[in-house]
Amino acid sequence: IINTPNDLQIEEENNKITTRGGWELGSYLFIGNGLQVVGLQTVPADRAAFLVQLTTVIVPLLSAFAAGNLSAIPLQTWAACIIAFSGVVIMGADDSGGAGDQTGLLPMNTLEFNVSQGDALILLA
């Protein structure tokens, strides 16, 4: 294959765009991982894992808003989002009164949702 000077110039421009995009995405990943590591210093790993799974709910919401209507997302996706968010809510429920079920996950008296600094950092990640 014989490359013309124009082909080489186009290829060089594509390489610059790809490199710039790689740096941008790598920076997002670096910042997200850094926030997660700092957040994990104050949050148990199981709770952090469920908080990270909020992306399961956030991504379809952002897609629907970008498309301009909620019906752009299939009904099965919304059902999965509701189930995922329910798991996040259950894991995020803290028992401040001391009385709960045998597993300690579901408090009987009140549901108090505390968001610590570590929770916020993990959510930002």
C-alpha positions as CSV (number, residue, x, y, z in Angstrom):
1,I,0.0,0.0,0.0
2,I,1.4,3.4,-1.0
3,N,0.6,6.2,1.4
4,T,0.2,9.6,0.0
5,P,1.3,12.6,2.1
6,N,-2.4,13.4,2.6
7,D,-3.0,9.9,4.1
8,L,-0.1,10.3,6.5
9,Q,-1.4,13.7,7.6
10,I,-4.8,12.3,8.3
11,E,-3.3,9.3,10.2
12,E,-1.2,11.7,12.3
13,E,-4.2,13.8,13.1
14,N,-6.2,10.7,14.1
15,N,-3.3,9.6,16.4
16,K,-3.3,13.0,18.1
17,I,-7.1,12.8,18.7
18,T,-6.8,9.3,20.0
19,T,-4.0,10.2,22.3
20,R,-5.8,13.2,23.6
21,G,-8.9,11.1,24.3
22,G,-6.9,8.4,26.0
23,W,-5.4,11.1,28.4
24,E,-8.8,12.4,29.1
25,L,-10.3,9.0,29.9
26,G,-7.3,8.0,31.9
27,S,-7.6,11.1,34.0
28,Y,-11.2,10.4,34.8
29,L,-10.2,6.8,35.8
30,F,-7.3,8.1,37.9
31,I,-9.5,10.7,39.7
32,G,-12.3,8.1,40.3
33,N,-10.0,5.5,41.7
34,G,-8.3,8.1,43.9
35,L,-11.7,9.1,45.3
36,Q,-12.6,5.5,45.9
37,V,-9.4,4.7,47.7
38,V,-9.8,7.7,50.0
39,G,-13.4,6.9,50.6
40,L,-12.6,3.2,51.5
41,Q,-10.6,4.4,54.4
42,T,-13.9,5.2,56.2
43,V,-16.5,3.0,54.5
44,P,-16.7,-0.8,54.7
45,A,-15.9,-2.5,51.3
46,D,-19.4,-4.1,51.0
47,R,-21.1,-0.7,51.4
48,A,-18.6,0.9,49.0
49,A,-19.4,-1.8,46.4
50,F,-23.1,-1.1,46.6
51,L,-22.5,2.7,46.3
52,V,-20.4,2.2,43.2
53,Q,-23.3,0.2,41.7
54,L,-25.3,3.4,41.7
55,T,-23.9,3.8,38.2
56,T,-26.4,1.1,37.2
57,V,-29.1,3.7,38.0
58,I,-27.3,6.9,36.9
59,V,-26.3,5.8,33.4
60,P,-29.8,5.0,32.1
61,L,-31.2,8.2,33.7
62,L,-28.5,10.3,32.0
63,S,-29.3,8.5,28.7
64,A,-33.0,9.2,29.0
65,F,-32.4,12.9,29.8
66,A,-29.9,13.2,26.9
67,A,-32.5,11.6,24.5
68,G,-35.2,13.9,25.8
69,N,-37.7,11.3,26.9
70,L,-37.9,8.5,29.5
71,S,-39.4,6.1,27.0
72,A,-36.1,5.9,25.1
73,I,-35.0,3.4,27.7
74,P,-36.6,0.0,27.7
75,L,-38.9,-1.0,30.5
76,Q,-36.7,-3.9,31.5
77,T,-33.9,-1.4,32.1
78,W,-36.0,0.7,34.4
79,A,-37.1,-2.4,36.3
80,A,-33.4,-3.4,36.7
81,C,-32.7,0.2,37.9
82,I,-35.4,0.0,40.5
83,I,-34.1,-3.4,41.8
84,A,-30.5,-2.1,41.9
85,F,-31.5,1.1,43.7
86,S,-33.5,-0.9,46.2
87,G,-30.4,-2.9,47.1
88,V,-28.4,0.4,47.5
89,V,-31.1,1.8,49.8
90,I,-31.2,-1.4,51.9
91,M,-27.4,-1.4,52.2
92,G,-27.4,2.4,53.0
93,A,-29.9,2.1,55.8
94,D,-28.2,2.5,59.2
95,D,-29.7,1.3,62.4
96,S,-29.5,4.2,64.9
97,G,-31.9,2.7,67.4
98,G,-30.2,-0.6,68.1
99,A,-33.3,-2.8,67.3
100,G,-33.2,-4.5,63.9
101,D,-33.6,-7.9,62.3
102,Q,-31.2,-10.8,62.9
103,T,-28.9,-9.7,60.1
104,G,-28.6,-6.1,61.2
105,L,-29.6,-4.9,57.6
106,L,-33.1,-3.9,58.2
107,P,-33.9,-1.7,61.3
108,M,-37.3,-2.1,62.7
109,N,-37.9,1.3,64.3
110,T,-36.7,3.9,61.9
111,L,-34.6,4.1,58.8
112,E,-32.0,6.7,59.1
113,F,-29.8,7.3,56.1
114,N,-26.4,8.7,57.0
115,V,-24.1,9.8,54.2
116,S,-20.5,10.0,55.5
117,Q,-17.7,11.8,53.9
118,G,-16.4,8.4,52.6
119,D,-19.8,7.7,51.1
120,A,-19.7,11.0,49.3
121,L,-16.3,10.4,47.9
122,I,-17.2,6.9,46.7
123,L,-20.4,8.4,45.0
124,L,-18.3,11.0,43.3
125,A,-16.0,8.3,42.0
